[in-house]
Amino acid sequence: MTEHTNPAPTEGTDPAAAPPAAVPAPGKRPGARRHTALPKAQTLIEALPWLTRHHGKTVVIKFGGNAMVDDDLKAAFAQDVVFLRHAGLRPVVVHGGGPQISAQLDRHGLVSEFRAGLRVTTPEAMDVVRMVLAGQVQRELVGLLNQHGPLAVGLTGEDAHTLSATRHRPRIEGELVDIGRVGEITATDTGAIEALLADGRIPVVSSIARSADDAHVYNVNADTAAAALAAALGAETLMVLTDVEGLYEDWPHSDDVISRLTAAELETLLPSLASGMVPKMEGCLHAVRNGVRTARVIDGRVPHSILLEIFTDEGIGTMVVPDDDRRRTPAASTAQEVPV
């Protein structure tokens, strides 16, 4: 049997004999196709106002809490910081290392003791602190960041006199107490950090300070160090990662988190906060009263919490703003913080 095919219509043939052309759906342009990647484009466009607002701005991030010990959270943190860098921001990372220090002290048979929320640091313990922060935690964090390119450079507060401190003696029950090599920051020199930022790098700073009163070094609180550097750098934002959602309106009766409060409102709340959160919130207070536009305490247990806080309306923590910011949070007057 011979197979017959219909010839294509030629000039002069009856158009009615040709197959009908496809008609576009209402509201759809001819040739348009619904691409599965379009939602990604929409997400990027939604981030445009935040990218514009923060472009070229310095952001100081204090790395701590569960994000320091959970491998997935550490990887997500590194991705967030590198994303900020490629999005045109200038991130600076400041870190402590409480869990790692305690573990290493145990291995050396040294007791971990805390007074007034601060680690008692003997000369022997200071050697361990220095080794863990500069030789372990910092190196791991720099390595994670540099998996995405030659970006991160590690330094400690003692390098280039970045942080200088004198001995800190907290007042306990009315008496000044000596807790060893624990320092109170008295001066900052941001020259080395600014040079790294100008070169497109991500500085990673360990919370150790040179001594301004002898030839040794001091262990300084990483929250305090991050706040001091944020103020000295004129940062747009200080971000402090922690293991709670933020400040609660009426803990334990409610788990509603205050999304925003002013410096004066925070100062009123400080005496009622759990000791573990006091250095964090004091750091936020210092930052916004010394030129930093906002200070934020965010839940480091949430993957990509930094991006969620900076690039979306649905912030996931508590933001502290200067007193002249008119947008107040009425619930702040009754806020409490969950114990840590």
Contacts in CASP RR format, 6 or more apart in sequence:
PFRMAT RR
TARGET T0000
AUTHOR 0000-0000-0000
METHOD contacts of the structure
MODEL  1
MTEHTNPAPTEGTDPAAAPPAAVPAPGKRPGARRHTALPKAQTLIEALPW
LTRHHGKTVVIKFGGNAMVDDDLKAAFAQDVVFLRHAGLRPVVVHGGGPQ
ISAQLDRHGLVSEFRAGLRVTTPEAMDVVRMVLAGQVQRELVGLLNQHGP
LAVGLTGEDAHTLSATRHRPRIEGELVDIGRVGEITATDTGAIEALLADG
RIPVVSSIARSADDAHVYNVNADTAAAALAAALGAETLMVLTDVEGLYED
WPHSDDVISRLTAAELETLLPSLASGMVPKMEGCLHAVRNGVRTARVIDG
RVPHSILLEIFTDEGIGTMVVPDDDRRRTPAASTAQEVPV
9 15 0 8 1.000
9 17 0 8 1.000
9 18 0 8 1.000
24 30 0 8 1.000
24 31 0 8 1.000
24 32 0 8 1.000
46 312 0 8 1.000
47 311 0 8 1.000
47 312 0 8 1.000
50 310 0 8 1.000
50 311 0 8 1.000
50 312 0 8 1.000
51 87 0 8 1.000
51 88 0 8 1.000
51 311 0 8 1.000
54 87 0 8 1.000
54 88 0 8 1.000
54 89 0 8 1.000
54 236 0 8 1.000
54 237 0 8 1.000
54 310 0 8 1.000
55 87 0 8 1.000
55 88 0 8 1.000
55 89 0 8 1.000
56 88 0 8 1.000
56 89 0 8 1.000
56 90 0 8 1.000
57 89 0 8 1.000
57 90 0 8 1.000
57 235 0 8 1.000
57 236 0 8 1.000
57 237 0 8 1.000
58 89 0 8 1.000
58 90 0 8 1.000
58 91 0 8 1.000
58 92 0 8 1.000
58 197 0 8 1.000
58 230 0 8 1.000
58 233 0 8 1.000
58 234 0 8 1.000
58 235 0 8 1.000
58 236 0 8 1.000
59 84 0 8 1.000
59 89 0 8 1.000
59 90 0 8 1.000
59 91 0 8 1.000
59 92 0 8 1.000
59 235 0 8 1.000
59 236 0 8 1.000
59 237 0 8 1.000
59 238 0 8 1.000
59 239 0 8 1.000
59 310 0 8 1.000
60 91 0 8 1.000
60 92 0 8 1.000
60 94 0 8 1.000
60 226 0 8 1.000
60 229 0 8 1.000
60 230 0 8 1.000
60 233 0 8 1.000
60 235 0 8 1.000
60 237 0 8 1.000
60 238 0 8 1.000
60 239 0 8 1.000
61 81 0 8 1.000
61 91 0 8 1.000
61 92 0 8 1.000
61 93 0 8 1.000
61 94 0 8 1.000
61 226 0 8 1.000
61 238 0 8 1.000
61 239 0 8 1.000
61 241 0 8 1.000
61 306 0 8 1.000
62 94 0 8 1.000
62 95 0 8 1.000
62 222 0 8 1.000
62 223 0 8 1.000
62 225 0 8 1.000
62 226 0 8 1.000
62 238 0 8 1.000
62 239 0 8 1.000
62 240 0 8 1.000
62 241 0 8 1.000
62 280 0 8 1.000
63 77 0 8 1.000
63 93 0 8 1.000
63 94 0 8 1.000
63 95 0 8 1.000
63 96 0 8 1.000
63 141 0 8 1.000
63 241 0 8 1.000
64 95 0 8 1.000
64 96 0 8 1.000
64 97 0 8 1.000
64 222 0 8 1.000
64 241 0 8 1.000
64 242 0 8 1.000
64 300 0 8 1.000
65 99 0 8 1.000
65 241 0 8 1.000
65 242 0 8 1.000
65 243 0 8 1.000
65 300 0 8 1.000
66 73 0 8 1.000
66 243 0 8 1.000
66 300 0 8 1.000
66 301 0 8 1.000
67 73 0 8 1.000
67 74 0 8 1.000
67 76 0 8 1.000
67 77 0 8 1.000
67 241 0 8 1.000
67 300 0 8 1.000
67 301 0 8 1.000
68 74 0 8 1.000
68 95 0 8 1.000
68 96 0 8 1.000
68 97 0 8 1.000
68 98 0 8 1.000
68 99 0 8 1.000
68 100 0 8 1.000
68 137 0 8 1.000
69 99 0 8 1.000
72 303 0 8 1.000
73 300 0 8 1.000
73 301 0 8 1.000
73 303 0 8 1.000
74 140 0 8 1.000
74 141 0 8 1.000
74 144 0 8 1.000
75 144 0 8 1.000
76 303 0 8 1.000
76 304 0 8 1.000
77 144 0 8 1.000
77 241 0 8 1.000
77 306 0 8 1.000
78 141 0 8 1.000
78 144 0 8 1.000
78 145 0 8 1.000
78 147 0 8 1.000
78 148 0 8 1.000
79 148 0 8 1.000
79 304 0 8 1.000
80 304 0 8 1.000
80 305 0 8 1.000
80 306 0 8 1.000
80 307 0 8 1.000
81 91 0 8 1.000
81 93 0 8 1.000
81 145 0 8 1.000
81 202 0 8 1.000
81 306 0 8 1.000
82 145 0 8 1.000
82 148 0 8 1.000
82 149 0 8 1.000
82 151 0 8 1.000
82 202 0 8 1.000
83 307 0 8 1.000
84 91 0 8 1.000
84 306 0 8 1.000
84 310 0 8 1.000
85 91 0 8 1.000
85 151 0 8 1.000
85 200 0 8 1.000
85 202 0 8 1.000
90 197 0 8 1.000
90 200 0 8 1.000
91 202 0 8 1.000
92 193 0 8 1.000
92 197 0 8 1.000
92 202 0 8 1.000
92 203 0 8 1.000
92 205 0 8 1.000
92 229 0 8 1.000
92 233 0 8 1.000
92 235 0 8 1.000
93 141 0 8 1.000
93 145 0 8 1.000
93 152 0 8 1.000
93 202 0 8 1.000
93 203 0 8 1.000
93 204 0 8 1.000
93 205 0 8 1.000
94 205 0 8 1.000
94 207 0 8 1.000
94 222 0 8 1.000
94 225 0 8 1.000
94 226 0 8 1.000
94 229 0 8 1.000
95 133 0 8 1.000
95 137 0 8 1.000
95 138 0 8 1.000
95 141 0 8 1.000
95 204 0 8 1.000
95 205 0 8 1.000
95 206 0 8 1.000
95 207 0 8 1.000
95 222 0 8 1.000
96 133 0 8 1.000
96 137 0 8 1.000
96 206 0 8 1.000
96 207 0 8 1.000
96 222 0 8 1.000
97 132 0 8 1.000
97 133 0 8 1.000
97 137 0 8 1.000
97 222 0 8 1.000
98 119 0 8 1.000
100 132 0 8 1.000
100 136 0 8 1.000
100 137 0 8 1.000
101 112 0 8 1.000
101 119 0 8 1.000
101 128 0 8 1.000
101 129 0 8 1.000
101 132 0 8 1.000
101 133 0 8 1.000
102 112 0 8 1.000
104 128 0 8 1.000
104 131 0 8 1.000
104 132 0 8 1.000
104 136 0 8 1.000
105 111 0 8 1.000
105 112 0 8 1.000
105 125 0 8 1.000
105 128 0 8 1.000
106 112 0 8 1.000
108 124 0 8 1.000
108 128 0 8 1.000
110 122 0 8 1.000
110 124 0 8 1.000
110 125 0 8 1.000
110 128 0 8 1.000
112 119 0 8 1.000
113 119 0 8 1.000
113 120 0 8 1.000
114 120 0 8 1.000
115 170 0 8 1.000
115 172 0 8 1.000
115 177 0 8 1.000
115 179 0 8 1.000
116 170 0 8 1.000
116 171 0 8 1.000
116 172 0 8 1.000
116 177 0 8 1.000
116 179 0 8 1.000
116 275 0 8 1.000
117 275 0 8 1.000
117 276 0 8 1.000
117 278 0 8 1.000
117 279 0 8 1.000
118 168 0 8 1.000
118 170 0 8 1.000
118 179 0 8 1.000
118 182 0 8 1.000
118 221 0 8 1.000
119 125 0 8 1.000
119 129 0 8 1.000
119 179 0 8 1.000
119 182 0 8 1.000
119 219 0 8 1.000
120 179 0 8 1.000
120 180 0 8 1.000
120 182 0 8 1.000
121 129 0 8 1.000
121 179 0 8 1.000
121 180 0 8 1.000
121 181 0 8 1.000
121 182 0 8 1.000
121 219 0 8 1.000
122 180 0 8 1.000
122 181 0 8 1.000
123 181 0 8 1.000
123 216 0 8 1.000
125 181 0 8 1.000
126 181 0 8 1.000
126 216 0 8 1.000
126 217 0 8 1.000
126 218 0 8 1.000
126 219 0 8 1.000
129 181 0 8 1.000
129 208 0 8 1.000
129 219 0 8 1.000
130 156 0 8 1.000
130 208 0 8 1.000
130 217 0 8 1.000
133 156 0 8 1.000
133 206 0 8 1.000
133 207 0 8 1.000
133 208 0 8 1.000
134 156 0 8 1.000
134 206 0 8 1.000
134 208 0 8 1.000
137 206 0 8 1.000
138 154 0 8 1.000
138 156 0 8 1.000
138 204 0 8 1.000
138 206 0 8 1.000
141 152 0 8 1.000
141 204 0 8 1.000
142 152 0 8 1.000
142 153 0 8 1.000
142 154 0 8 1.000
142 204 0 8 1.000
143 152 0 8 1.000
145 151 0 8 1.000
145 152 0 8 1.000
145 202 0 8 1.000
145 204 0 8 1.000
146 152 0 8 1.000
151 200 0 8 1.000
151 201 0 8 1.000
151 202 0 8 1.000
152 201 0 8 1.000
152 202 0 8 1.000
152 203 0 8 1.000
152 204 0 8 1.000
153 196 0 8 1.000
153 201 0 8 1.000
153 202 0 8 1.000
153 203 0 8 1.000
153 204 0 8 1.000
154 203 0 8 1.000
154 204 0 8 1.000
154 205 0 8 1.000
154 206 0 8 1.000
155 162 0 8 1.000
155 192 0 8 1.000
155 193 0 8 1.000
155 203 0 8 1.000
155 204 0 8 1.000
155 205 0 8 1.000
155 206 0 8 1.000
156 162 0 8 1.000
156 205 0 8 1.000
156 206 0 8 1.000
156 208 0 8 1.000
157 163 0 8 1.000
157 205 0 8 1.000
157 206 0 8 1.000
157 207 0 8 1.000
157 208 0 8 1.000
157 209 0 8 1.000
157 210 0 8 1.000
157 225 0 8 1.000
158 208 0 8 1.000
158 209 0 8 1.000
158 210 0 8 1.000
158 217 0 8 1.000
159 192 0 8 1.000
160 189 0 8 1.000
160 191 0 8 1.000
160 192 0 8 1.000
161 187 0 8 1.000
161 189 0 8 1.000
161 210 0 8 1.000
162 188 0 8 1.000
162 189 0 8 1.000
162 190 0 8 1.000
162 191 0 8 1.000
162 192 0 8 1.000
162 193 0 8 1.000
162 205 0 8 1.000
162 229 0 8 1.000
163 185 0 8 1.000
163 187 0 8 1.000
163 188 0 8 1.000
163 207 0 8 1.000
163 208 0 8 1.000
163 209 0 8 1.000
163 210 0 8 1.000
163 220 0 8 1.000
163 225 0 8 1.000
163 228 0 8 1.000
163 229 0 8 1.000
164 185 0 8 1.000
164 186 0 8 1.000
164 187 0 8 1.000
164 188 0 8 1.000
164 189 0 8 1.000
164 209 0 8 1.000
164 210 0 8 1.000
164 211 0 8 1.000
164 212 0 8 1.000
165 183 0 8 1.000
165 184 0 8 1.000
165 185 0 8 1.000
165 186 0 8 1.000
165 209 0 8 1.000
165 210 0 8 1.000
165 211 0 8 1.000
165 212 0 8 1.000
165 218 0 8 1.000
165 220 0 8 1.000
166 183 0 8 1.000
166 184 0 8 1.000
166 186 0 8 1.000
166 211 0 8 1.000
166 212 0 8 1.000
166 213 0 8 1.000
166 218 0 8 1.000
167 178 0 8 1.000
167 180 0 8 1.000
167 181 0 8 1.000
167 182 0 8 1.000
167 183 0 8 1.000
167 184 0 8 1.000
167 213 0 8 1.000
167 218 0 8 1.000
168 179 0 8 1.000
168 182 0 8 1.000
168 183 0 8 1.000
168 184 0 8 1.000
168 218 0 8 1.000
169 176 0 8 1.000
169 177 0 8 1.000
169 178 0 8 1.000
169 179 0 8 1.000
170 176 0 8 1.000
170 177 0 8 1.000
170 179 0 8 1.000
171 177 0 8 1.000
181 216 0 8 1.000
181 217 0 8 1.000
181 218 0 8 1.000
181 219 0 8 1.000
182 218 0 8 1.000
182 219 0 8 1.000
182 220 0 8 1.000
183 209 0 8 1.000
183 218 0 8 1.000
183 219 0 8 1.000
183 220 0 8 1.000
184 220 0 8 1.000
185 209 0 8 1.000
185 220 0 8 1.000
185 224 0 8 1.000
185 225 0 8 1.000
185 228 0 8 1.000
186 212 0 8 1.000
187 212 0 8 1.000
188 228 0 8 1.000
188 229 0 8 1.000
188 232 0 8 1.000
190 229 0 8 1.000
190 232 0 8 1.000
190 233 0 8 1.000
192 203 0 8 1.000
193 203 0 8 1.000
193 205 0 8 1.000
193 229 0 8 1.000
193 233 0 8 1.000
194 233 0 8 1.000
196 202 0 8 1.000
196 203 0 8 1.000
197 203 0 8 1.000
205 225 0 8 1.000
205 229 0 8 1.000
207 219 0 8 1.000
207 220 0 8 1.000
207 221 0 8 1.000
207 222 0 8 1.000
207 225 0 8 1.000
207 226 0 8 1.000
208 217 0 8 1.000
208 218 0 8 1.000
208 219 0 8 1.000
208 220 0 8 1.000
209 217 0 8 1.000
209 218 0 8 1.000
209 220 0 8 1.000
209 225 0 8 1.000
210 217 0 8 1.000
210 218 0 8 1.000
211 217 0 8 1.000
211 218 0 8 1.000
221 279 0 8 1.000
223 240 0 8 1.000
223 279 0 8 1.000
223 280 0 8 1.000
223 282 0 8 1.000
223 283 0 8 1.000
224 279 0 8 1.000
224 282 0 8 1.000
224 283 0 8 1.000
224 286 0 8 1.000
226 238 0 8 1.000
226 240 0 8 1.000
226 283 0 8 1.000
227 238 0 8 1.000
227 282 0 8 1.000
227 283 0 8 1.000
227 284 0 8 1.000
227 286 0 8 1.000
227 287 0 8 1.000
227 295 0 8 1.000
228 286 0 8 1.000
229 235 0 8 1.000
230 237 0 8 1.000
230 238 0 8 1.000
230 287 0 8 1.000
230 292 0 8 1.000
230 295 0 8 1.000
231 286 0 8 1.000
231 287 0 8 1.000
231 290 0 8 1.000
231 291 0 8 1.000
231 292 0 8 1.000
234 291 0 8 1.000
234 292 0 8 1.000
235 287 0 8 1.000
235 292 0 8 1.000
236 292 0 8 1.000
236 293 0 8 1.000
236 294 0 8 1.000
237 292 0 8 1.000
237 293 0 8 1.000
237 294 0 8 1.000
237 295 0 8 1.000
237 296 0 8 1.000
237 310 0 8 1.000
238 283 0 8 1.000
238 284 0 8 1.000
238 287 0 8 1.000
238 292 0 8 1.000
238 294 0 8 1.000
238 295 0 8 1.000
238 296 0 8 1.000
239 295 0 8 1.000
239 296 0 8 1.000
239 298 0 8 1.000
239 306 0 8 1.000
239 309 0 8 1.000
239 310 0 8 1.000
240 280 0 8 1.000
240 283 0 8 1.000
240 284 0 8 1.000
240 295 0 8 1.000
240 296 0 8 1.000
240 297 0 8 1.000
240 298 0 8 1.000
241 298 0 8 1.000
241 299 0 8 1.000
241 300 0 8 1.000
241 305 0 8 1.000
241 306 0 8 1.000
242 277 0 8 1.000
242 280 0 8 1.000
242 297 0 8 1.000
242 298 0 8 1.000
242 299 0 8 1.000
242 300 0 8 1.000
242 340 0 8 1.000
243 299 0 8 1.000
243 300 0 8 1.000
243 301 0 8 1.000
243 340 0 8 1.000
244 277 0 8 1.000
244 299 0 8 1.000
244 337 0 8 1.000
244 338 0 8 1.000
244 340 0 8 1.000
245 255 0 8 1.000
245 257 0 8 1.000
245 299 0 8 1.000
245 316 0 8 1.000
245 317 0 8 1.000
245 338 0 8 1.000
246 257 0 8 1.000
246 258 0 8 1.000
246 297 0 8 1.000
246 298 0 8 1.000
246 299 0 8 1.000
246 317 0 8 1.000
246 318 0 8 1.000
246 337 0 8 1.000
246 338 0 8 1.000
247 257 0 8 1.000
247 258 0 8 1.000
247 261 0 8 1.000
247 269 0 8 1.000
247 281 0 8 1.000
247 297 0 8 1.000
247 318 0 8 1.000
247 332 0 8 1.000
247 335 0 8 1.000
247 336 0 8 1.000
247 337 0 8 1.000
248 254 0 8 1.000
248 255 0 8 1.000
248 256 0 8 1.000
248 257 0 8 1.000
248 258 0 8 1.000
248 335 0 8 1.000
248 336 0 8 1.000
248 337 0 8 1.000
248 338 0 8 1.000
249 256 0 8 1.000
249 257 0 8 1.000
249 258 0 8 1.000
249 331 0 8 1.000
249 334 0 8 1.000
249 335 0 8 1.000
249 336 0 8 1.000
250 256 0 8 1.000
250 334 0 8 1.000
250 335 0 8 1.000
250 336 0 8 1.000
251 336 0 8 1.000
251 337 0 8 1.000
251 338 0 8 1.000
252 338 0 8 1.000
256 331 0 8 1.000
257 317 0 8 1.000
257 318 0 8 1.000
258 318 0 8 1.000
258 329 0 8 1.000
258 331 0 8 1.000
258 332 0 8 1.000
258 335 0 8 1.000
259 315 0 8 1.000
259 317 0 8 1.000
259 318 0 8 1.000
259 319 0 8 1.000
259 329 0 8 1.000
260 318 0 8 1.000
260 319 0 8 1.000
260 320 0 8 1.000
260 321 0 8 1.000
260 327 0 8 1.000
260 328 0 8 1.000
260 329 0 8 1.000
261 269 0 8 1.000
261 318 0 8 1.000
261 319 0 8 1.000
261 320 0 8 1.000
261 321 0 8 1.000
261 328 0 8 1.000
261 329 0 8 1.000
261 332 0 8 1.000
261 335 0 8 1.000
262 320 0 8 1.000
262 321 0 8 1.000
262 322 0 8 1.000
262 323 0 8 1.000
262 325 0 8 1.000
262 328 0 8 1.000
262 329 0 8 1.000
262 332 0 8 1.000
263 285 0 8 1.000
263 288 0 8 1.000
263 289 0 8 1.000
263 320 0 8 1.000
263 321 0 8 1.000
263 322 0 8 1.000
263 323 0 8 1.000
264 323 0 8 1.000
265 328 0 8 1.000
265 329 0 8 1.000
265 332 0 8 1.000
265 333 0 8 1.000
265 335 0 8 1.000
266 281 0 8 1.000
266 284 0 8 1.000
266 285 0 8 1.000
266 320 0 8 1.000
266 332 0 8 1.000
267 285 0 8 1.000
268 333 0 8 1.000
269 281 0 8 1.000
269 332 0 8 1.000
269 335 0 8 1.000
269 336 0 8 1.000
269 337 0 8 1.000
270 278 0 8 1.000
270 281 0 8 1.000
270 282 0 8 1.000
270 285 0 8 1.000
272 336 0 8 1.000
272 337 0 8 1.000
273 281 0 8 1.000
273 336 0 8 1.000
273 337 0 8 1.000
274 337 0 8 1.000
274 338 0 8 1.000
274 339 0 8 1.000
274 340 0 8 1.000
276 340 0 8 1.000
277 297 0 8 1.000
277 337 0 8 1.000
277 340 0 8 1.000
280 297 0 8 1.000
281 297 0 8 1.000
281 320 0 8 1.000
281 337 0 8 1.000
283 295 0 8 1.000
284 295 0 8 1.000
284 296 0 8 1.000
284 297 0 8 1.000
284 320 0 8 1.000
285 295 0 8 1.000
285 320 0 8 1.000
287 295 0 8 1.000
287 320 0 8 1.000
288 294 0 8 1.000
288 295 0 8 1.000
288 320 0 8 1.000
288 321 0 8 1.000
288 322 0 8 1.000
289 322 0 8 1.000
291 322 0 8 1.000
293 321 0 8 1.000
293 322 0 8 1.000
294 319 0 8 1.000
294 320 0 8 1.000
294 321 0 8 1.000
295 319 0 8 1.000
295 320 0 8 1.000
296 309 0 8 1.000
296 317 0 8 1.000
296 318 0 8 1.000
296 319 0 8 1.000
296 320 0 8 1.000
297 317 0 8 1.000
297 318 0 8 1.000
297 320 0 8 1.000
298 305 0 8 1.000
298 306 0 8 1.000
298 309 0 8 1.000
298 315 0 8 1.000
298 316 0 8 1.000
298 317 0 8 1.000
299 305 0 8 1.000
299 316 0 8 1.000
299 317 0 8 1.000
302 308 0 8 1.000
302 316 0 8 1.000
305 316 0 8 1.000
308 314 0 8 1.000
308 315 0 8 1.000
308 316 0 8 1.000
309 315 0 8 1.000
309 316 0 8 1.000
309 317 0 8 1.000
321 327 0 8 1.000
END
